[in-house]
Amino acid sequence: YIRERATDIGEVKRRLLDVLANMNPSLQCTGFGHCRRGKDRIVVAEELTPSLTVDLDTEHTKAFVTERGGPGSHAAILARALAIPAVSSIRNIHSMISCGTEALIDGDKGEVYVWPSEKTLGRYPALQKTAHSAIEPVAPVPELVVMANISRHADAQPAVAMQAEGIGLYRTEFEFFAANRWLSEDEQYERYARVVEALNPHPVTFRLLDIGGDKSLPYMDLPNEENPYLGFRGSRLLLDRADLFNPQARAVARAAAHGAVRVMYPMVVDVDQFRKLRRAFEKATADMDPPDIAQGVMFEVPSACLQARELLAEADFGSIGTNDLVQYLFAVDRNNDRVAYDYVPDRPVLWRLLETLVKASEDAGKDLSLCGEMATDPRYLKRLIECGIRAVSVSTRMIPQVRMMARGRLDPPLPR
């Protein structure tokens, strides 16, 4: 009983500490009581973690500048999705820029101009375009199924507007970041059902809680780890914490009454772990008699990729998470600017691995999609299609561009 109440006790502890210490990590303008959360502003931060982006008004953010991070960091990925510039590895940036400072960000050259002169501004005539140009939807194309990646239930309607062919990745942990507390089964169900109803008849793929690495919840009360990226995270955490797993499994099962639902497990390491996850889901929902829910695996750990045939013999589908796969395959921290030069997807060993995954999925007759930065990169998309990838999942704003690239009608420079 006490173990089942661990989450509630942890939540009480967190709220008391929040009130007493007010130490929640958040975006806040230094010296200002009112923060615009990035609206019509350049966001400057030591490091832009996934949990911090929940506070941002991303639709109106103009640029990112961070002290830490590389081309595979969360700030860089978000900047490319928003088509705005980003510059990282600027040491002591807060000593140079404070709230209200005028700055010019050149993402192509990796340069930041503080209080730029008229001469400098004159070299950037595009600055006269002060508003984001409207993004027009592009109809689905036969060459490629293009789904959306979302983080919040509010993201569902924009995905529908862009004619997404489903949700390929619903990062459910961001619902918890936004609420800044644990969500009950009912609260989760309400959010999930809205997404499923909005996308019906297209499928919604729920990635169960992926906590750990650069995504930590301050109220979770997990011990500090020397290397959290290789520690107690993803599916390991889900299997250990039935108090988290069971309510989420039940909420997803309830949402399945409103449309097509799929469940995907993060950071799976082998087929034995997948079996345990599947059994845990079935046990948590045994008294509910939900409709059939496809259960799949994320291929983002090399060991799982090497067991692709065994995994796809039992899983209903697979999804390749290239952002983490590149990181673990080449032992390179994508948030570390000192080794950022080594975060390069275009290497023969990665392409061989992707071909192996495609062949395993074809032999098993199982769907395989790819969710990650590679799908939005004009240097790689054509080759991914030639490799056999027939479905991708990308940021909602990138759906029109990816479809046009798939049809060979667009070859844009990569936003940086």
Secondary structure as GFF3:
##gff-version 3
##sequence-region A 1 416
A	DSSP	alpha_helix	6	21	.	.	.	ID=ss1
A	DSSP	beta_strand	42	45	.	.	.	ID=ss2
A	DSSP	alpha_helix	50	53	.	.	.	ID=ss3
A	DSSP	three_ten_helix	58	60	.	.	.	ID=ss4
A	DSSP	beta_strand	63	66	.	.	.	ID=ss5
A	DSSP	alpha_helix	74	82	.	.	.	ID=ss6
A	DSSP	beta_strand	86	87	.	.	.	ID=ss7
A	DSSP	alpha_helix	93	96	.	.	.	ID=ss8
A	DSSP	beta_strand	103	106	.	.	.	ID=ss9
A	DSSP	beta_strand	111	114	.	.	.	ID=ss10
A	DSSP	alpha_helix	118	122	.	.	.	ID=ss11
A	DSSP	three_ten_helix	125	128	.	.	.	ID=ss12
A	DSSP	beta_strand	145	150	.	.	.	ID=ss13
A	DSSP	three_ten_helix	153	155	.	.	.	ID=ss14
A	DSSP	alpha_helix	156	161	.	.	.	ID=ss15
A	DSSP	beta_strand	167	171	.	.	.	ID=ss16
A	DSSP	alpha_helix	173	179	.	.	.	ID=ss17
A	DSSP	alpha_helix	185	199	.	.	.	ID=ss18
A	DSSP	beta_strand	204	207	.	.	.	ID=ss19
A	DSSP	three_ten_helix	228	230	.	.	.	ID=ss20
A	DSSP	alpha_helix	234	240	.	.	.	ID=ss21
A	DSSP	alpha_helix	242	255	.	.	.	ID=ss22
A	DSSP	three_ten_helix	256	258	.	.	.	ID=ss23
A	DSSP	beta_strand	261	265	.	.	.	ID=ss24
A	DSSP	alpha_helix	271	284	.	.	.	ID=ss25
A	DSSP	beta_strand	294	299	.	.	.	ID=ss26
A	DSSP	alpha_helix	302	306	.	.	.	ID=ss27
A	DSSP	alpha_helix	308	314	.	.	.	ID=ss28
A	DSSP	beta_strand	317	321	.	.	.	ID=ss29
A	DSSP	alpha_helix	322	329	.	.	.	ID=ss30
A	DSSP	three_ten_helix	337	342	.	.	.	ID=ss31
A	DSSP	alpha_helix	348	364	.	.	.	ID=ss32
A	DSSP	beta_strand	367	371	.	.	.	ID=ss33
A	DSSP	three_ten_helix	373	376	.	.	.	ID=ss34
A	DSSP	alpha_helix	381	387	.	.	.	ID=ss35
A	DSSP	beta_strand	391	395	.	.	.	ID=ss36
A	DSSP	three_ten_helix	396	398	.	.	.	ID=ss37
A	DSSP	alpha_helix	399	406	.	.	.	ID=ss38
###
